[in-house]
Amino acid sequence: MIQHHHHRQHQQTSTTLPPHPLPLSTPAHRSPATPSNTQSQPPLSLAPLSSSSHRLPPQTPPALDHAITPVAHHSAGPAPTLARVRLSDISPYDGAPGGPYVRAVEALSGSLMRHNAAVIELGSEETPLMRCGLEAARLYFRSRSQNGVVKGGRGVYMYRAGRPVEDWDSSPPCMAEIFRCMGKAARSALCALARHLRLRSDVFNQLLDDTPLPAGEVSSSVLVATYSHSSLQNGKGAIGGGKPAANGEVEKGLLTLISSDSPVLQVCDPDGRWYLADCGSAPGDLLLITGKTLSHTTAGLHPAASYRAAPDFSLGTNSGGRTSLAFRLMPLGNAILDCSPIAAAGHVIPQSYVPISVSQFMDDLSAEEDVVCNQPNNTYVARNDMNKEPSLRSVLSDPLS
């Protein structure tokens, strides 16, 4: 009787999540190397949580392992859910695609389509490294703040692999290791997005740096360490290294992975609503957002995400400040952005997506940012230069197109 009663309770608990209309509801198999103390919970459920009663209690974060996590919304409407996929499930490998890989690819792409963001969970080896990197960056900026080097309560450090470091150019510890770790995750995510578009998983490799870098070359991608000891005003400088746009910032590269020790980053979903995207994130969680370069290369199938710091964000509850590490996967400057692989896969390509060099593409984006920043009240109204790719500019300036 006791075993029968326990079996009935387990059946009632396991039916709290509604089934997904797609085949994504099949749970992914947990890696044997991944520890877990939540065997009674499904290891990976890609079904959306339809109400707050279906959410796990906030005081038990281990129960959220490999499950879709509800994210708090800062405007009217239901709270969005970001897919959480393991890095080991989306990493390319030889052989036939397994169930965990197929489900992870679908979940990652679906979350980006619905919410312009997703979460990648690192493994047991990478998580301590990210935790160490965040702590090292925090101590680095705090020590420089005490020495008067960092002013205004905010510091930014950009690391590029292959760049010679001068004696006077000190940097936070672990930057090279963090660069390799987040770079691996970013490339794996890019391969997964290509596979979801019915492309070869390595179709975008021609846009990226060679691995490892040739001798004497500096990486196109960049790792940005940011520290804020005071409130971020008007949502500017959320992850560092970018210019504020009229409504937050828009990533320019292929994609960006963000790890932080305090929730502050808001992302705009396709319906124009802002939500707190890094709520409940741990050091082993990487928030994924896509950029304008990927949007152009995929003919708008993966629009660029807009992000900002929460307007009401305050560090009053965190005396240590906020530290973040953002890896921007950037293309080579001499590469060509071409949508021909997308067309070959059967997708419809609008005429505005013409082949263009990365250097020219970035120059055009920088010119747009300058126009935005120079307008009164930061409002973009410049439409007088209509003889220079008007269709492309109108598409790139609207992440919802």
C-alpha positions, 0 to 999 in steps of 0.5 A: 500500500505504501509503494502504491500510494507513493506511485500515485503521488509521483504520477500527480506531481509529474502531470503538473507541466502541460504537454507541449504541442510539438515533439519537444516535450520529450525529456532529454536524457541527463548526462551521467557526469552531471550530478542531480538531487532532483530525480523525481523531476523531469530532467529537461522539459521544453513545455511552457509553464502556463501559470504561476502555479506550475513554477518551481518554488524560488527557494529550491534552485537545484530543481530547475536543472535542465528545465525551462525557467520562468522569467519575471516580466516587468510589463503587463502580460504573462511571464516569458520562459527561456529555454535552458539547454546544456552545452554538452547537448548542443556541441557538435559531434561525429555520428547520427544526431541523438535525441538530446541534440535534436531537442536542444537545437529545437529548444534553443532556436524556439526560445530565440524566436519567441523571446530573443534570448535563451540560456546555455548551461555549462558543465561541471568543469566550466562552471567553477571557471566562470565563478572564478572569473566573475570573482577575479574581475570583481576584485580586479575592478574594486582594487583599481577603484580604490587606487583611483584608476576606475572612476564613476563607480564603473569599469570596463575591460576588453580582452582579445586573444592574441593581443600583446599585453604590455607591462603597464596593461594589467588585466583581470585574471583568467581572461584567456581561460574564460575567452576559450570557454565562452568562445566554445559555447558561442561556436556551439550555439552558432552551429545549433542555429545553423542546423535548425535552419537546415544548413550545415552546422559549420556553414558560418565558420568561414566568417569566424577566426581560425581555431587556434589563431594563426601566429601574430593575429588578434581575435575578432571576437572580444571578451568584455568584463564590466563592473558597476558599483552604482545604478546604471542610468537609462539602461546604458552600458548594460554589458559594456562595449556598446553604444546606447541606442534609442531604446537600449542597445542592439548587438552588432556581432553574430551573438553574445553570451553573458554571465553575471552575478546580479540580475539586471539585464532586460531583453525586448521580446518580439512583441516589444515588451521588456523582461528581466532575462537573467533572473535566477542565473547562476555562474554556470548559466550563459544568457544568449542573445543574437546580433545584427550580423547574424540577422543579415546572414540569415536574412532576418530569420534570427533578428537582432536582440535589443537589451538594456539594464533594468531602469529601476536597477539599484545595487543597494542590496549588493554592496559588492557591486555587479560584475558581468562577463560578455563574450561577443562572437564577431566575424572577420573584417574581410569576410563577406556576409552572404545569404546564398546558403539560406536561399539554397536551403529553401528559405525566401530571401528579401531583396534588401539582404544583399552580399556585403563585406563585414567591414562595410557592414560594421561601418554602416552600423556605426554610422547609424549609431552616431546618427541615433546618439546625435539626435535630440532625446536620442530619437532616430529620425534620420531619413534624408540619406535615401540613396544608400541602402535604404531598405537594408538600413530600415530592416537593420534598425528594426529588430522586429522586422 
